[in-house]
Amino acid sequence: MTCPVRMEPLPGTPPLLIPGDPYSVCVLLRGYAEPVGDRGAVRADGSVTLIVPTPGPGPRKPAAPVPGSPRGAEAQAALERAAAGPILVDTAGPWARGALLEALAGQGLAPGDVGLVVATHGHSDHVGNLGLFPAACLLVSRDLCLPGGTYLPHGLAEGRPLRLGPGLEVWATPGHGGAGDVSVAVAGTARGTVLVAGDVFEREGDGDGWRELSEDPAAQERSRRRVLAAADVVVPGHGGPFRVVRGAPGPQETHPLVGSGQELDGDRLPDVGRGGRPGDGRGAGWARGGPGGCHQPVRDGSTCKDVEIIIVFVTGLGLFATPASSWHLRSLSAPRTPHP
């Protein structure tokens, strides 16, 4: 059976909050790519996304390495400890240093507050500000480095993710930059599963244009299908986030997915306003007691019903909805003009 999926842009401009439990997602900077002149030059920068754990009833207790544990266990424990604080996915190019610092400050954060930086791949428009985070654990493609320069082995591979926390994983999604590309999957948001996918997708509706930019188009095609099979929302490398709608095709770009026989039950995700509980019309954001909320929250719900998908989930991430987070996102004093 073939099941088409449709991409629809998610309304709003950065900072764009998708609240969740146990993690909320906020797109801080929207990536872009635009031609310059007529000789093939492109002006571009990558998206930057913040992932913040929702406070629970007690302190988080990340795993500690066990003496004599198998290879990779130390890396797993280090990642879970680092993920107990804010996580940044990609850092844009060095020319965006000021915009990144401003966006972090708008959420009440300084670079030293970030516990983990994940770079989806090694291109300059995604790793250009790694130097702002010397105290953070770094996962750059598949290189895991602790503060101070200690590199740890780990077992990340296609079909074998790295777990950062409940419903939070790093996936191997090779293709665009080669074999080492990664994406971050966040389950349990008010919009379902969010995939921060780097340049697996350039943008919503990128057609076949991504192929000429890919180091390994066959691997990237495989990664794209896996992302579309699992995600409800995708944050691409050079455009705004978009919804993945399964079912009858519409006017937007569609992608056929060959069914595997696994079905998704129909569930309507809660209508989350700019704060408080789903559907109560009040807005939410996270915060250390911060006022306000995200400049453009996600409000509308979505439905997914009776759909067969291409890949059986091997990661344990599912499609489910939870109430809005009790964290609060603070808006910038003046909303930043989004990149084109």
C-alpha positions as CSV (number, residue, x, y, z in Angstrom):
1,M,0.0,0.0,0.0
2,T,1.2,3.5,-0.8
3,C,0.4,6.3,1.6
4,P,1.2,9.9,0.5
5,V,2.4,12.4,3.0
6,R,1.9,16.1,2.6
7,M,4.2,18.9,4.0
8,E,2.5,22.0,5.4
9,P,4.3,25.0,6.8
10,L,3.9,25.6,10.5
11,P,2.6,29.1,11.0
12,G,4.7,31.6,13.1
13,T,8.1,33.2,13.2
14,P,11.0,32.6,15.6
15,P,11.1,32.2,18.5
16,L,8.5,29.5,17.8
17,L,7.5,27.3,20.7
18,I,6.3,23.7,20.6
19,P,5.6,22.9,24.3
20,G,5.9,19.4,25.5
21,D,6.6,17.0,28.4
22,P,9.3,15.9,29.2
23,Y,10.9,18.3,26.6
24,S,9.8,21.5,24.9
25,V,11.2,22.6,21.5
26,C,11.8,26.2,20.4
27,V,13.0,27.2,17.0
28,L,15.3,30.2,17.8
29,L,16.6,31.1,14.3
30,R,15.1,30.1,11.0
31,G,17.6,29.0,8.4
32,Y,17.5,30.3,4.9
33,A,19.2,29.9,1.4
34,E,18.8,32.4,-1.3
35,P,20.5,32.8,-4.7
36,V,22.9,35.7,-5.2
37,G,23.4,36.8,-8.7
38,D,23.3,34.5,-11.7
39,R,26.5,32.4,-11.2
40,G,25.3,29.9,-8.7
41,A,26.3,31.7,-5.5
42,V,24.0,31.2,-2.5
43,R,23.6,33.2,0.7
44,A,22.7,30.8,3.4
45,D,22.5,30.1,7.1
46,G,21.3,27.1,9.2
47,S,18.3,26.9,11.6
48,V,19.0,26.9,15.3
49,T,16.8,25.0,17.7
50,L,16.6,24.9,21.5
51,I,15.4,21.9,23.5
52,V,14.6,22.4,27.2
53,P,13.6,19.7,29.7
54,T,10.3,20.3,31.5
55,P,10.7,20.6,35.3
56,G,9.5,17.5,37.0
57,P,8.4,17.0,40.7
58,G,12.0,16.3,41.7
59,P,15.6,16.7,40.5
60,R,16.5,14.8,37.4
61,K,18.9,12.0,38.0
62,P,20.8,11.2,34.8
63,A,22.6,7.8,34.7
64,A,26.1,7.5,36.0
65,P,28.7,5.2,34.4
66,V,29.0,1.8,36.0
67,P,32.6,0.4,36.5
68,G,33.2,-2.4,34.0
69,S,30.2,-1.4,31.8
70,P,30.4,-2.1,28.1
71,R,32.1,0.2,25.6
72,G,29.9,3.3,25.0
73,A,28.3,3.3,28.4
74,E,30.4,6.2,29.5
75,A,29.3,8.2,26.5
76,Q,25.7,7.3,27.2
77,A,25.9,8.5,30.8
78,A,27.7,11.7,29.7
79,L,25.0,12.5,27.2
80,E,22.2,12.0,29.6
81,R,23.9,14.2,32.2
82,A,24.5,16.9,29.6
83,A,20.9,16.7,28.4
84,A,19.6,17.5,31.9
85,G,20.1,21.2,30.9
86,P,19.2,23.1,27.7
87,I,20.3,21.5,24.4
88,L,21.1,23.5,21.3
89,V,20.8,21.9,17.9
90,D,23.2,23.6,15.4
91,T,24.7,27.0,16.0
92,A,24.4,28.8,12.6
93,G,27.4,30.5,10.9
94,P,29.9,32.7,12.6
95,W,28.3,35.8,10.9
96,A,25.1,35.0,13.0
97,R,26.9,35.2,16.4
98,G,25.1,38.3,17.5
99,A,21.7,36.9,16.4
100,L,22.3,33.7,18.3
101,L,23.4,35.4,21.5
102,E,20.4,37.7,21.3
103,A,18.0,34.7,20.7
104,L,19.5,32.8,23.7
105,A,19.2,35.9,25.9
106,G,15.6,36.3,24.9
107,Q,15.0,32.9,26.6
108,G,16.9,33.9,29.7
109,L,20.0,31.9,28.7
110,A,23.7,32.6,28.3
111,P,26.0,30.2,26.4
112,G,27.3,28.8,29.7
113,D,23.8,27.5,30.5
114,V,23.8,25.2,27.5
115,G,24.7,21.6,28.6
116,L,24.8,19.9,25.2
117,V,25.3,21.2,21.6
118,V,24.4,18.8,18.8
119,A,25.7,19.8,15.4
120,T,23.7,17.9,12.7
121,H,26.7,18.0,10.3
122,G,30.0,19.9,9.9
123,H,29.2,22.6,7.4
124,S,30.1,26.2,8.4
125,D,26.5,27.4,8.5
126,H,25.7,24.8,11.2
127,V,28.9,24.7,13.4
128,G,30.0,28.3,13.1
129,N,29.5,29.2,16.7
130,L,30.6,26.1,18.5
131,G,33.3,28.3,20.2
132,L,30.6,30.0,22.2
133,F,30.1,26.8,24.2
134,P,33.4,25.6,25.7
135,A,31.6,24.3,28.8
136,A,29.1,22.2,26.9
137,C,29.3,18.6,25.8
138,L,29.6,18.5,22.0
139,L,28.1,16.0,19.6
140,V,29.3,17.1,16.2
141,S,28.0,14.7,13.6
142,R,29.1,11.5,15.3
143,D,32.1,12.9,17.3
144,L,31.2,13.1,21.0
145,C,33.5,15.4,23.0
146,L,33.4,16.3,26.7
147,P,34.4,19.8,27.9
148,G,38.2,19.9,27.9
149,G,38.6,17.7,24.8
150,T,38.0,14.1,25.9
151,Y,36.4,12.1,23.0
152,L,34.3,9.1,23.9
153,P,33.3,6.1,21.8
154,H,29.6,5.4,21.3
155,G,27.3,3.1,19.3
156,L,25.3,5.6,17.2
157,A,24.4,4.1,13.8
158,E,21.4,3.8,11.5
159,G,18.7,2.1,13.4
160,R,20.6,2.4,16.6
161,P,20.0,5.8,18.2
162,L,21.6,7.5,21.1
163,R,19.2,8.1,24.0
164,L,19.5,11.5,25.7
165,G,16.4,11.2,27.9
166,P,12.8,9.9,27.8
167,G,11.5,10.4,24.3
168,L,14.7,12.3,23.3
169,E,17.1,10.6,20.9
170,V,19.9,11.4,18.4
171,W,19.4,9.5,15.1
172,A,22.0,8.7,12.4
173,T,20.6,10.3,9.2
174,P,23.4,10.1,6.6
175,G,23.3,11.7,3.2
176,H,23.7,15.5,2.9
177,G,27.1,15.9,4.5
178,G,28.1,12.3,4.2
179,A,27.9,9.3,6.5
180,G,28.1,11.3,9.8
181,D,24.9,13.4,9.7
182,V,22.6,13.2,12.7
183,S,19.1,14.4,13.6
184,V,17.4,14.9,17.0
185,A,14.0,13.3,17.7
186,V,11.8,14.8,20.4
187,A,8.6,12.8,21.3
188,G,5.8,14.0,23.6
189,T,5.3,17.5,22.4
190,A,1.9,19.1,21.9
191,R,2.4,18.4,18.2
192,G,3.6,14.8,18.5
193,T,7.2,13.9,17.5
194,V,9.4,16.7,16.3
195,L,12.5,15.9,14.2
196,V,15.2,18.5,14.1
197,A,16.7,17.2,10.9
198,G,19.5,19.5,9.8
199,D,19.9,19.4,6.0
200,V,18.1,16.1,5.6
201,F,15.5,18.5,4.4
202,E,16.6,21.9,3.0
203,R,13.1,23.3,3.6
204,E,9.4,22.4,3.2
205,G,8.7,21.5,-0.4
206,D,12.4,21.2,-1.4
207,G,11.5,18.8,-4.3
208,D,14.6,17.2,-5.8
209,G,16.8,20.2,-5.3
210,W,18.5,18.7,-2.3
211,R,20.1,16.0,-4.5
212,E,22.7,18.2,-6.1
213,L,23.8,19.3,-2.6
214,S,24.0,15.8,-1.2
215,E,27.2,13.8,-0.7
216,D,25.2,10.6,-0.8
217,P,21.7,11.0,-2.3
218,A,20.8,7.3,-1.9
219,A,21.5,7.5,1.9
220,Q,19.7,10.8,2.2
221,E,16.7,9.5,0.4
222,R,16.6,6.7,3.0
223,S,17.0,9.2,5.8
224,R,14.2,11.4,4.4
225,R,11.8,8.5,4.2
226,R,12.6,7.6,7.8
227,V,12.0,11.1,9.0
228,L,8.7,11.4,7.2
229,A,7.6,8.1,8.6
230,A,8.2,9.1,12.2
231,A,7.8,12.9,12.4
232,D,4.7,15.1,13.0
233,V,6.8,18.2,12.7
234,V,10.2,18.6,10.9
235,V,12.6,21.5,11.5
236,P,14.7,21.7,8.3
237,G,18.1,23.2,7.8
238,H,17.2,26.2,5.6
239,G,13.5,27.0,6.1
240,G,10.7,27.2,8.6
241,P,9.4,24.1,10.4
242,F,6.7,22.1,8.7
243,R,4.0,19.6,9.5
244,V,3.9,16.1,8.1
245,V,0.3,15.3,7.2
246,R,-0.5,11.7,6.3
247,G,-3.5,10.8,4.2
248,A,-5.1,12.2,1.1
249,P,-2.8,14.5,-0.9
250,G,-3.5,18.2,-1.1
251,P,-2.0,21.1,-3.0
252,Q,1.3,20.9,-1.1
253,E,4.2,18.6,-2.1
254,T,3.5,15.0,-1.5
255,H,5.8,12.0,-0.9
256,P,4.6,8.4,-1.3
257,L,5.5,6.1,1.5
258,V,5.3,2.4,1.0
259,G,3.4,0.9,3.9
260,S,4.9,-1.6,6.3
261,G,1.6,-2.7,7.8
262,Q,2.0,-0.8,11.0
263,E,-1.0,1.5,11.6
264,L,-1.3,4.7,13.6
265,D,-4.5,5.2,15.6
266,G,-6.4,8.4,15.1
267,D,-5.6,10.9,17.8
268,R,-6.3,14.6,17.8
269,L,-3.5,16.6,19.3
270,P,-4.5,19.2,21.9
271,D,-5.1,22.8,20.9
272,V,-2.3,24.6,22.7
273,G,-2.7,28.3,23.3
274,R,0.0,30.8,24.3
275,G,0.2,29.4,27.8
276,G,-1.5,27.3,30.5
277,R,-3.4,24.2,29.6
278,P,-4.3,22.9,26.1
279,G,-7.3,24.7,24.7
280,D,-7.7,27.3,27.5
281,G,-6.6,30.1,25.2
282,R,-3.8,31.3,27.4
283,G,-0.3,31.3,26.1
284,A,2.6,29.5,27.5
285,G,6.4,29.7,27.2
286,W,9.1,28.6,29.5
287,A,11.0,30.4,31.9
288,R,12.7,31.0,35.1
289,G,9.5,32.8,36.1
290,G,9.6,34.7,32.8
291,P,6.6,36.6,31.7
292,G,4.9,36.3,28.4
293,G,5.3,33.5,25.9
294,C,6.7,32.5,22.6
295,H,6.3,35.2,20.0
296,Q,4.3,32.9,17.7
297,P,3.0,29.8,19.5
298,V,1.6,26.8,17.7
299,R,-2.1,26.8,18.1
300,D,-4.0,24.5,15.8
301,G,-4.4,20.7,16.2
302,S,-3.9,18.0,13.7
303,T,-5.3,14.6,13.0
304,C,-3.5,11.4,11.9
305,K,-5.7,8.4,11.3
306,D,-5.4,4.9,9.7
307,V,-2.1,5.5,8.1
308,E,0.5,2.8,7.1
309,I,4.1,4.0,7.3
310,I,7.2,2.8,5.7
311,I,9.4,2.0,8.7
312,V,8.6,0.1,11.8
313,F,9.7,2.3,14.7
314,V,12.9,0.9,16.1
315,T,13.6,3.7,18.5
316,G,10.6,3.5,20.8
317,L,9.4,7.0,19.9
318,G,5.7,7.1,19.2
319,L,3.0,9.5,18.3
320,F,1.3,10.8,21.3
321,A,0.2,14.1,22.8
322,T,0.7,15.6,26.2
323,P,-0.4,18.8,28.0
324,A,1.5,21.9,27.5
325,S,4.7,22.4,29.4
326,S,4.8,24.4,32.6
327,W,8.0,26.1,31.4
328,H,7.7,29.5,29.9
329,L,9.5,31.0,26.9
330,R,10.3,34.6,27.1
331,S,9.9,36.7,24.0
332,L,12.5,39.1,22.8
333,S,11.7,42.7,23.7
334,A,11.2,43.4,20.0
335,P,10.4,40.5,17.7
336,R,13.3,39.8,15.3
337,T,12.6,40.0,11.6
338,P,12.8,36.4,10.3
339,H,15.3,35.5,7.6
340,P,13.8,35.0,4.2
